[in-house]
Amino acid sequence: MPFWYFFSVPELPNEVAHQSETVDLKQYLVAEGDAVKVGTPIAVIENYWAKMLLKANGKGAVMKMTLRSGVTVKVGDPIVTISADGEDIPYGKPYALLEITELKRKKP
């Protein structure tokens, strides 16, 4: 029996965290029904400080896109629902891996 979990925007590192604790969801890189594994790019996000890539940290399949591209999302808000077998859910780890792809500005 498959389980599911919410793939959320993770806490951002200090060098790119913004006081608003929000990011813009620029683009999904997967579609509903797509299989994902550790490292699969899920979405591109951006804020005042950086462009970032969110990657899966477990195996499963994209069940539902919770939001549409182009909206502002609070850190911690779910953007995708992923179905997975119980042993493929990244228990005790972040569900999303964050990669900074471009620093737009440097903090003072």
C-alpha distances in whole Angstrom, upper triangle without the diagonal:
4,7,10,14,17,19,23,26,27,30,33,36,39,41,39,38,40,41,39,36,35,34,34,31,33,31,27,27,23,22,19,17,18,17,18,19,21,24,23,25,24,27,31,32,36,38,42,41,39,37,33,30,27,24,21,20,17,15,13,14,16,15,18,21,22,26,28,30,34,33,34,31,31,30,27,26,22,23,20,16,14,10,9,7,8,11,12,13,17,17,21,22,23,20,23,26,29,32,35,37,40,42,44,46,47,47,50
4,7,10,14,16,19,23,24,27,30,32,36,37,35,34,36,37,36,32,31,30,30,27,29,27,23,23,20,19,16,14,15,14,14,15,18,21,20,22,20,23,27,28,32,34,38,38,35,33,30,27,23,21,17,17,14,12,9,10,12,11,15,18,19,22,25,27,30,29,30,27,28,27,23,22,19,19,16,12,10,6,5,5,7,10,10,10,14,15,19,19,20,17,19,22,25,28,32,33,36,38,40,42,43,43,47
4,7,11,13,16,20,21,24,27,29,33,35,33,31,33,34,33,29,28,28,28,25,28,26,22,22,19,19,16,15,16,14,15,15,17,20,19,21,19,22,25,26,30,32,35,35,33,31,28,25,21,19,16,15,12,12,9,11,12,11,13,16,17,21,23,25,28,27,28,25,25,23,20,19,16,17,14,10,8,6,5,6,6,10,9,8,12,12,16,17,17,14,17,20,23,26,30,31,34,36,38,40,41,41,44
4,7,10,13,16,18,21,24,27,30,32,29,28,30,31,29,26,25,24,24,22,24,22,19,19,17,16,14,13,14,13,13,14,16,18,17,18,16,18,22,23,26,28,32,32,30,28,24,22,18,17,13,14,11,11,9,9,9,8,10,13,13,17,20,22,25,24,24,21,21,20,17,16,12,13,10,7,5,4,6,8,9,12,10,8,11,12,15,15,15,12,14,18,20,24,27,28,31,33,35,37,37,37,41
4,6,9,13,14,17,20,23,26,28,26,24,26,27,25,22,21,21,22,19,22,20,18,18,16,16,14,15,15,14,13,14,15,17,16,17,14,16,20,20,23,25,29,29,27,25,22,19,15,14,12,12,10,11,10,11,10,10,11,12,12,15,18,20,23,21,21,18,18,16,13,12,9,11,9,6,5,7,8,10,10,12,11,8,10,10,13,13,11,9,11,15,18,21,24,26,28,30,32,33,34,34,37
4,6,10,11,15,17,21,24,25,23,21,23,24,22,19,18,17,18,16,19,18,15,17,15,15,14,15,15,15,14,15,15,16,15,15,12,14,17,17,20,22,25,25,24,22,19,17,13,13,11,12,12,13,12,12,10,10,10,10,9,12,15,17,19,18,17,14,14,13,10,9,6,7,6,5,6,9,11,14,14,16,14,10,11,12,14,13,11,8,10,13,16,19,21,23,26,27,28,30,31,31,34
4,7,9,13,15,18,21,22,20,19,20,22,20,17,16,15,16,13,16,15,12,14,13,14,13,15,14,14,12,13,13,13,12,12,9,10,13,13,17,19,22,22,20,18,15,13,9,9,8,9,10,12,11,11,10,11,10,10,9,12,14,15,17,16,16,13,13,11,9,8,5,6,5,6,7,10,12,15,15,16,14,11,11,13,14,12,9,6,6,10,12,15,18,20,22,24,25,27,28,28,32
4,6,9,12,15,18,20,17,16,17,18,17,13,12,12,13,11,15,15,13,15,15,16,16,18,17,17,15,16,15,15,15,13,11,11,13,12,14,16,19,19,18,17,14,13,9,11,10,11,13,15,15,15,13,14,13,11,10,11,14,14,16,14,13,10,9,8,5,5,4,6,7,9,11,14,16,19,18,19,17,14,13,14,15,13,9,7,7,10,11,14,16,18,21,21,23,24,25,25,28
4,7,8,12,15,16,13,12,13,15,14,10,9,8,10,9,13,13,13,15,15,17,18,20,19,19,17,17,16,15,15,13,11,10,11,9,11,12,16,16,14,13,11,10,8,10,11,13,15,17,18,18,15,17,15,13,12,12,14,14,14,13,11,8,7,5,5,6,6,7,10,12,14,17,19,22,21,22,19,17,15,16,16,14,10,9,7,9,9,12,13,16,17,18,19,21,22,21,25
4,6,9,12,14,12,11,13,15,14,10,11,10,13,13,16,16,16,17,18,20,21,23,21,21,18,18,16,15,16,14,13,12,13,11,13,13,16,16,14,14,11,11,9,11,11,12,15,18,19,19,18,19,18,17,15,16,18,17,18,16,14,11,9,6,6,8,9,11,13,15,15,19,19,22,21,21,19,16,14,15,14,11,7,8,6,8,7,11,12,16,17,18,19,20,21,20,23
4,7,9,12,10,8,10,12,12,9,10,11,14,15,17,19,19,20,22,24,25,26,25,25,21,21,19,18,19,17,16,15,15,13,13,13,15,14,14,14,12,13,11,14,15,15,18,21,22,23,22,23,22,20,19,18,20,20,20,18,15,12,10,6,7,10,12,14,16,18,19,22,23,25,24,24,22,19,16,17,15,13,10,11,10,10,9,12,13,16,17,17,18,19,18,17,20
4,6,8,6,5,8,11,12,8,10,10,13,14,16,18,19,20,22,24,26,28,26,26,22,22,19,18,19,17,16,15,14,11,11,10,12,11,10,12,10,12,11,14,16,16,19,23,24,25,23,25,24,21,20,19,21,19,19,18,15,13,11,8,10,13,15,15,18,20,21,25,25,28,27,27,24,21,19,20,18,15,12,14,11,10,8,10,10,13,14,13,15,15,15,14,17
4,6,6,6,10,12,14,11,13,13,16,17,19,21,21,22,24,27,29,30,28,28,24,23,20,19,20,19,19,17,16,14,13,12,14,11,11,13,11,13,13,15,18,17,21,24,26,27,26,28,27,25,24,23,24,23,22,21,18,16,15,11,13,16,18,19,21,24,24,27,28,30,29,28,26,23,20,21,19,16,13,16,13,12,9,10,10,13,14,12,15,14,13,12,15
4,5,5,8,10,13,11,13,14,17,19,21,23,24,25,28,30,32,34,32,31,28,27,24,22,24,22,22,20,19,16,15,13,13,10,11,14,14,16,17,19,21,21,25,28,30,31,29,31,30,28,26,25,27,25,24,22,19,18,16,13,15,19,21,22,24,27,28,31,31,33,32,32,29,27,24,24,22,19,17,19,17,15,13,13,12,15,15,12,14,13,11,9,12
4,6,9,12,14,13,14,14,17,19,20,22,24,25,27,30,32,34,32,32,28,27,24,22,24,21,22,20,18,15,13,12,11,8,9,12,12,15,17,19,22,22,26,29,31,32,30,32,31,28,27,26,27,24,23,23,20,19,17,15,18,20,22,23,25,28,29,32,33,35,34,33,31,29,26,27,24,21,19,21,18,16,13,12,10,13,12,9,11,10,8,7,10
4,6,10,12,10,11,10,13,15,16,19,20,22,24,27,29,31,29,29,26,26,23,21,22,19,19,17,14,12,10,8,8,5,6,9,9,13,14,17,20,21,24,27,29,29,27,29,28,25,24,22,23,21,19,19,16,15,14,12,15,17,20,20,22,25,26,30,31,33,33,32,30,27,24,26,24,21,18,19,16,15,11,11,8,11,10,8,9,9,8,8,12
4,7,9,7,9,9,13,15,17,19,21,23,25,27,29,31,30,30,27,26,24,22,23,20,20,18,16,12,11,8,9,7,9,11,11,14,15,18,20,21,24,27,29,29,27,29,27,24,23,21,22,20,19,18,14,13,12,10,13,15,18,18,21,24,26,29,30,33,32,32,29,26,24,25,23,20,17,18,16,15,12,13,11,14,14,12,12,12,11,10,13
4,5,5,7,8,12,15,17,20,22,24,26,28,30,32,31,32,29,29,27,25,25,22,21,19,17,13,11,7,7,7,10,12,13,16,17,20,23,24,27,30,31,31,28,30,27,24,23,21,22,20,18,16,13,12,11,10,14,15,18,19,22,25,27,31,32,35,34,34,32,29,27,27,26,23,20,21,18,18,15,16,14,16,15,13,13,12,12,10,13
4,5,8,11,14,17,19,22,24,27,29,31,32,35,34,34,31,32,29,28,28,26,24,22,20,16,14,11,10,11,14,16,17,20,20,23,25,26,29,32,33,33,30,31,29,26,24,22,23,22,20,18,14,13,11,11,14,16,19,20,24,27,29,32,34,37,36,36,34,31,28,29,27,25,22,23,21,21,18,20,18,20,19,17,16,15,15,12,14
4,5,9,11,15,17,20,22,25,27,28,29,32,32,32,30,31,29,27,27,25,23,20,18,15,13,10,10,12,14,16,16,19,19,22,24,26,28,31,31,31,28,29,26,23,21,19,20,19,17,14,11,10,8,9,13,14,17,18,22,24,27,30,32,35,34,35,33,30,28,28,27,25,21,22,20,21,18,20,18,20,19,18,17,16,17,15,17
4,7,11,13,16,19,20,23,24,26,27,30,29,29,27,27,25,24,24,22,20,17,16,13,12,9,11,12,13,15,14,16,16,19,21,22,25,28,28,28,25,26,24,21,19,17,19,18,16,14,10,9,6,6,9,11,14,15,19,21,24,27,29,32,31,31,29,26,24,24,23,21,18,18,16,17,15,17,16,19,18,17,17,17,17,15,18
4,7,10,12,15,17,20,21,23,24,27,26,27,25,26,25,23,23,20,18,15,14,10,9,7,10,11,12,13,13,15,14,18,20,21,24,26,26,26,23,24,21,18,16,14,15,14,13,10,6,5,4,6,9,9,12,13,16,19,22,26,28,31,30,31,29,26,24,25,24,22,18,18,16,17,15,16,15,17,17,16,16,16,18,17,20
4,6,9,12,14,16,19,20,22,25,24,25,23,24,23,21,20,17,15,12,10,6,5,5,8,10,10,9,10,12,12,15,18,20,23,25,25,24,21,22,20,16,15,13,13,12,10,9,6,5,6,7,10,10,12,12,15,18,21,24,26,30,30,30,27,25,23,25,24,21,18,17,15,15,13,14,13,14,14,14,14,15,17,17,20
4,6,9,12,14,17,18,20,23,22,24,22,24,23,21,20,16,14,10,9,5,5,6,9,12,11,9,10,12,12,16,18,21,23,25,25,23,20,21,19,15,14,11,11,8,6,6,4,6,9,10,13,12,13,11,15,18,21,24,27,30,31,31,28,26,25,27,27,24,20,19,16,17,14,15,14,15,14,15,14,16,19,19,22
4,6,8,11,13,15,16,20,19,21,19,21,20,18,17,13,11,7,6,5,7,9,13,14,12,10,10,10,10,13,16,19,21,22,21,20,17,18,15,12,11,9,8,5,5,6,6,7,10,11,13,11,11,9,12,15,17,21,24,27,28,29,26,23,23,25,25,22,19,17,14,15,13,14,14,14,15,17,16,19,21,22,25
4,7,10,13,14,17,20,19,21,19,21,21,19,17,13,11,7,5,5,7,10,13,14,12,9,10,10,11,14,17,20,22,23,23,21,18,20,17,13,14,11,9,6,5,8,9,10,14,14,16,15,15,12,14,18,19,23,25,29,30,31,27,25,25,27,28,25,21,19,16,17,15,15,14,13,14,16,15,18,21,22,26
4,6,9,11,14,17,15,18,16,19,19,17,14,11,9,6,5,7,10,13,16,17,15,11,11,10,10,13,15,19,20,21,20,18,15,17,15,11,13,11,9,5,7,10,12,12,16,16,18,16,15,11,12,16,17,21,23,27,28,29,25,24,24,26,27,24,21,18,16,16,15,15,15,14,15,18,18,21,24,25,29
4,6,7,10,13,12,14,13,16,16,15,12,9,6,4,6,9,12,16,19,20,17,14,12,10,10,11,12,16,17,17,16,14,11,13,12,9,11,10,8,7,10,12,14,13,16,17,17,15,13,10,10,13,14,17,19,23,25,25,22,21,21,24,25,22,19,16,14,15,14,15,16,15,17,20,21,24,26,27,31
4,7,10,12,10,12,11,13,14,12,9,6,5,5,7,11,14,18,21,21,18,14,12,10,9,10,11,15,16,16,15,13,11,14,13,11,14,13,12,10,13,15,17,17,19,19,19,18,16,12,11,14,14,17,19,22,24,24,21,20,20,24,25,22,19,16,14,14,14,14,16,15,17,20,21,25,27,29,32
4,7,9,6,9,9,12,14,12,9,8,6,7,11,14,17,21,24,24,21,18,16,12,11,10,11,14,15,14,12,10,8,11,10,9,13,13,12,12,15,17,19,18,20,20,20,18,15,12,10,12,11,14,16,19,22,22,18,18,19,22,24,22,19,16,14,15,16,17,19,18,21,24,25,28,30,32,35
4,6,6,9,10,14,16,16,12,11,9,10,13,16,20,23,27,27,24,21,19,16,14,14,13,17,17,15,13,10,7,9,8,8,12,12,12,12,16,17,19,19,22,22,21,19,16,12,10,11,11,13,16,19,22,23,19,19,21,24,26,24,21,18,17,18,19,20,22,21,24,27,28,31,33,34,38
4,6,9,11,14,17,17,14,14,11,13,16,18,22,25,29,29,27,23,21,18,16,15,14,17,16,14,12,8,5,6,6,7,10,12,12,14,17,18,21,19,22,22,21,18,15,12,9,9,9,11,14,17,20,21,18,18,20,23,25,23,21,18,17,19,21,22,25,24,27,30,31,34,36,37,40
4,7,9,13,16,17,14,14,12,15,19,21,25,28,32,32,29,26,23,20,18,16,14,17,15,13,10,6,5,6,8,10,14,16,16,17,21,22,24,23,25,25,23,21,17,15,11,11,9,10,12,15,18,19,16,17,19,22,25,23,22,18,18,20,22,24,26,26,29,32,33,36,38,39,43
4,6,10,13,14,10,11,10,13,17,19,23,26,30,30,27,24,21,17,15,14,12,15,13,11,9,5,5,8,10,11,15,16,17,17,21,22,24,22,25,24,23,21,17,15,12,12,10,11,12,15,18,19,15,16,18,21,24,22,20,17,16,18,20,21,23,23,26,29,31,34,36,37,41
4,7,11,12,9,11,11,14,18,21,24,28,31,31,27,24,21,18,15,13,10,13,11,8,6,4,6,10,12,14,17,19,19,20,23,24,26,24,25,24,23,22,18,16,13,12,9,9,10,12,15,16,12,13,15,19,22,20,19,15,15,16,19,20,23,23,27,30,31,34,36,37,41
4,7,8,6,8,8,12,16,18,22,25,29,28,25,22,18,15,12,9,7,9,7,5,5,6,7,11,13,14,16,18,19,19,22,23,24,22,23,22,20,20,16,15,12,12,9,10,10,12,15,14,11,11,13,16,19,16,15,12,12,13,15,17,20,20,24,27,29,31,33,34,38
4,6,6,9,10,14,17,19,23,26,29,28,25,22,19,15,13,9,6,7,5,4,7,9,11,14,16,17,19,21,22,22,25,25,26,24,25,22,21,21,18,17,14,14,11,12,10,12,14,13,9,10,11,15,17,14,14,11,11,12,15,16,19,20,24,26,29,31,32,33,37
4,6,9,11,14,16,18,22,24,27,26,23,20,17,13,11,7,5,4,5,6,9,12,13,16,18,18,20,22,23,22,25,25,25,23,23,21,20,20,18,17,15,15,13,14,12,14,15,13,10,10,9,13,15,12,11,10,9,9,12,13,17,18,22,24,27,29,30,31,34
4,6,9,12,14,16,19,22,25,23,20,17,14,10,9,5,5,6,8,9,12,13,14,18,19,18,20,21,22,21,23,24,24,22,22,20,19,20,18,17,15,16,14,16,15,17,18,17,13,14,12,16,17,14,12,11,9,8,10,10,14,14,18,21,23,26,27,28,32
4,6,10,12,15,18,21,25,23,20,17,14,10,9,5,5,8,9,9,11,11,11,15,16,15,18,19,19,18,21,22,22,21,22,20,19,19,17,15,13,15,12,15,14,17,19,18,14,14,14,18,19,16,14,12,10,9,11,12,15,15,19,21,24,27,28,29,33
4,6,8,11,15,18,21,20,17,14,11,7,6,4,6,10,12,12,13,13,12,15,16,14,16,17,17,15,17,19,19,18,19,18,18,18,16,13,12,14,13,16,17,20,21,21,17,16,16,19,20,17,15,12,10,9,10,10,12,12,15,18,20,23,25,26,30
4,7,10,14,17,21,20,17,14,11,8,6,5,7,10,12,12,12,11,9,12,12,10,13,13,13,12,15,16,16,15,17,16,15,15,12,10,9,11,11,14,15,19,20,20,17,16,15,19,20,17,14,11,9,10,10,11,14,14,17,20,21,24,26,27,31
4,6,10,14,17,17,14,11,9,6,5,7,10,13,15,16,16,14,12,15,13,11,12,11,11,9,11,12,13,12,15,14,15,14,12,9,9,13,13,17,19,22,23,24,20,19,18,21,22,19,16,13,10,11,10,11,12,12,14,17,18,21,23,24,28
4,7,11,14,14,11,7,6,5,6,9,12,15,18,19,19,18,16,18,17,14,15,13,12,9,10,12,12,12,14,14,15,15,14,11,13,16,17,21,22,26,27,27,23,22,21,24,24,21,17,16,12,12,10,10,10,9,11,14,14,18,20,21,25
4,7,11,11,9,6,5,6,7,11,14,17,19,21,21,20,18,20,18,15,15,13,12,10,9,10,9,9,11,11,13,13,13,11,13,17,18,22,24,27,28,28,25,23,22,24,24,20,17,16,12,12,10,10,10,10,11,12,13,15,18,19,22
4,7,8,6,4,6,9,10,14,17,20,23,25,25,24,22,24,21,18,18,15,15,12,10,11,9,10,12,12,15,15,16,14,17,20,22,26,27,31,31,31,28,26,24,27,26,23,19,19,15,15,12,11,9,10,9,10,10,12,14,16,19
4,5,6,7,9,12,13,17,20,22,25,27,28,27,24,26,24,20,20,17,17,14,12,12,9,10,11,11,15,15,17,16,19,23,24,28,30,33,33,34,30,28,26,28,27,24,20,20,17,17,13,13,11,12,11,10,9,10,13,13,16
4,6,9,11,15,17,20,24,25,29,31,32,31,28,30,28,24,23,21,20,17,15,15,12,13,14,14,18,18,21,20,23,26,28,32,34,37,37,37,34,32,30,31,30,27,23,24,20,20,16,16,13,13,11,9,7,8,10,10,14
4,7,10,14,16,19,22,24,27,30,31,31,28,31,29,25,25,22,22,19,17,17,15,15,15,15,18,19,21,21,24,27,28,32,33,36,36,36,33,31,28,30,28,25,22,23,19,18,14,13,10,11,9,6,5,5,7,8,12
4,6,10,13,16,19,21,25,27,28,28,26,28,26,23,23,21,20,17,16,16,14,15,15,14,18,19,20,19,21,25,26,29,31,34,34,33,30,28,26,28,27,24,20,21,17,15,12,10,7,8,6,4,5,7,9,11,14
4,7,10,13,17,19,22,24,25,25,23,25,24,20,21,19,18,15,14,15,14,14,15,15,17,18,19,17,19,22,23,27,28,31,32,32,28,26,25,27,26,23,19,19,15,14,10,9,6,6,5,7,7,10,13,15,18
4,7,10,13,15,19,21,22,22,20,23,21,18,19,17,17,14,14,15,14,14,15,13,15,16,16,15,16,20,20,24,25,28,28,28,24,23,21,23,23,19,16,16,12,10,7,6,4,5,7,9,11,13,15,16,20
4,6,10,13,16,17,19,18,17,20,19,16,17,16,16,14,15,16,15,14,16,14,15,16,15,13,14,17,17,21,21,25,25,25,21,20,18,21,21,18,14,13,10,8,6,5,6,7,10,12,14,17,18,20,24
4,7,9,12,14,15,15,14,17,16,14,15,15,15,14,15,16,15,13,14,12,13,13,12,11,11,14,14,17,18,21,22,21,18,16,15,18,18,14,11,10,6,6,5,6,9,10,13,15,17,20,21,22,26
4,7,9,11,13,13,12,16,16,15,16,17,17,16,18,19,18,16,17,15,15,15,13,12,12,13,12,15,16,18,19,18,15,14,13,16,17,13,11,9,6,5,6,8,11,12,16,18,20,23,24,25,28
4,6,8,9,10,10,14,14,14,16,17,18,18,20,20,20,18,19,16,15,15,13,12,11,11,10,12,12,15,15,15,11,10,9,13,14,11,9,7,5,6,9,11,15,16,19,22,24,26,27,28,31
4,7,10,12,13,16,17,17,18,20,22,21,24,23,23,20,20,17,16,17,15,15,13,13,11,13,12,14,14,13,9,8,6,10,11,8,7,5,6,6,10,12,16,18,21,23,26,28,28,28,32
4,7,10,11,14,16,17,18,21,22,22,25,25,25,22,22,20,18,18,15,16,13,12,9,10,8,10,10,9,6,6,5,9,11,9,9,7,9,10,13,16,19,21,24,26,29,31,32,32,36
4,7,10,12,15,17,18,21,23,23,26,26,26,24,24,22,20,20,17,17,14,12,9,9,6,8,10,9,5,7,8,12,15,13,13,10,12,13,16,18,22,23,26,29,31,34,34,35,39
4,7,9,12,14,16,19,21,21,25,25,26,23,24,22,20,19,16,15,12,10,6,5,4,7,10,10,7,8,10,13,17,15,15,12,13,15,18,20,24,24,28,30,32,35,36,37,40
4,6,9,11,14,17,18,19,23,23,24,22,23,22,20,19,15,14,10,9,5,5,7,10,13,14,11,11,14,17,20,18,17,13,14,16,19,21,24,25,28,30,32,35,36,37,41
4,6,8,10,13,14,15,19,19,21,19,21,20,18,16,13,11,7,6,5,6,9,13,15,17,13,13,15,18,20,19,17,13,13,16,18,20,23,23,26,29,30,33,34,35,39
4,7,9,13,14,16,20,20,21,19,21,21,19,16,13,11,7,5,5,6,10,13,15,18,15,14,17,19,22,20,19,15,16,19,21,23,26,26,29,31,32,35,37,37,41
4,6,9,11,13,17,16,18,16,18,19,17,14,11,9,6,5,7,9,13,16,18,20,18,16,18,20,23,21,19,16,16,19,20,23,25,25,28,30,31,33,35,35,39
4,6,7,9,13,13,15,13,16,16,15,12,9,6,5,7,9,12,15,19,21,23,20,18,19,21,23,22,19,15,15,18,18,20,22,23,25,27,27,30,32,32,36
4,7,10,13,11,13,11,13,14,13,10,7,5,5,7,10,13,17,20,21,23,21,19,20,21,23,21,18,15,15,18,19,21,23,24,25,27,27,29,31,31,35
4,7,9,8,10,9,12,14,13,10,8,6,8,10,14,17,20,24,25,27,24,22,22,24,25,23,20,17,16,19,19,21,22,22,23,25,25,27,29,29,33
4,6,7,10,10,14,16,16,13,12,8,10,13,16,19,22,26,27,29,26,24,25,27,28,26,22,20,18,20,20,21,22,21,23,24,24,26,29,30,33
4,6,9,10,14,15,17,14,13,10,11,15,17,21,24,27,29,30,27,25,25,27,28,26,22,20,17,19,18,19,19,18,19,21,20,23,26,27,31
4,7,9,13,15,17,15,15,12,14,18,21,24,27,31,32,33,30,28,28,30,30,28,24,22,19,20,19,19,19,18,18,20,19,21,24,25,28
4,6,10,13,14,12,13,10,14,17,20,24,26,30,31,32,29,27,27,28,29,26,23,21,19,20,19,20,19,20,20,21,20,22,24,24,28
4,7,10,12,10,12,11,14,18,21,24,27,31,31,32,29,26,26,27,27,25,21,20,18,19,17,19,18,19,19,19,18,19,22,22,25
4,7,8,7,9,8,12,15,18,22,24,28,28,29,26,23,22,24,24,21,18,17,15,17,15,17,17,19,19,19,19,20,22,22,25
4,6,6,9,10,14,16,19,23,25,28,27,29,26,23,22,22,22,20,16,16,14,16,15,18,17,20,20,20,20,20,22,21,24
4,6,9,10,14,16,18,21,23,26,25,26,24,20,19,19,19,16,13,13,12,13,12,15,15,18,19,18,19,20,20,19,22
4,6,9,12,13,16,19,20,23,22,23,21,18,16,16,16,14,11,11,10,13,13,16,17,20,21,21,22,23,24,23,26
4,6,10,11,14,17,20,23,22,24,21,18,18,18,18,17,13,12,12,15,15,18,19,21,22,23,23,24,26,25,28
4,6,8,10,14,16,19,19,21,19,15,15,16,17,16,13,10,10,14,14,18,19,21,23,24,25,26,28,27,31
4,7,10,14,16,20,20,22,19,17,17,18,20,18,14,12,11,14,14,17,18,19,21,23,23,26,27,27,31
4,6,10,13,16,17,19,16,14,15,17,19,17,14,11,11,14,15,18,20,21,23,25,26,28,30,30,34
4,7,10,13,14,17,14,12,14,15,18,17,14,11,12,15,17,20,23,24,26,28,29,32,33,33,37
4,6,10,12,13,11,9,11,14,16,15,14,10,11,14,17,20,23,24,27,29,30,33,34,34,38
4,7,9,12,9,9,12,14,17,17,16,12,14,17,20,23,26,27,30,32,34,36,38,38,41
4,6,8,6,6,10,12,15,15,15,12,14,17,20,23,26,28,31,33,35,37,38,39,42
4,6,5,7,11,12,16,16,17,14,17,19,23,26,29,30,34,36,38,40,41,41,45
4,5,6,9,9,13,14,15,13,17,19,23,26,29,31,34,36,39,40,41,41,44
4,6,8,9,12,13,15,13,17,18,22,25,28,30,34,35,38,40,40,40,43
4,6,8,12,12,13,11,14,15,19,21,25,27,30,32,35,37,37,37,41
4,6,9,9,10,8,11,14,17,20,24,26,29,31,33,35,35,35,38
4,6,6,7,6,9,11,15,18,21,23,27,28,31,32,32,32,35
4,5,8,8,12,14,17,20,24,26,29,30,33,34,34,33,36
4,7,9,12,13,16,20,23,26,28,29,32,32,32,31,34
4,6,9,10,13,16,19,22,25,25,28,29,29,28,31
4,5,7,10,13,16,19,22,22,25,26,26,25,29
4,7,10,13,17,19,22,23,25,27,27,27,31
4,6,10,13,15,18,19,22,24,24,24,28
4,7,10,13,16,17,20,22,22,22,26
4,7,9,12,13,16,18,18,19,22
4,6,9,11,14,16,16,18,21
4,6,7,10,12,13,15,18
4,7,10,12,14,16,20
4,6,9,11,14,17
4,6,7,10,13
4,7,10,13
4,7,9
4,6
4
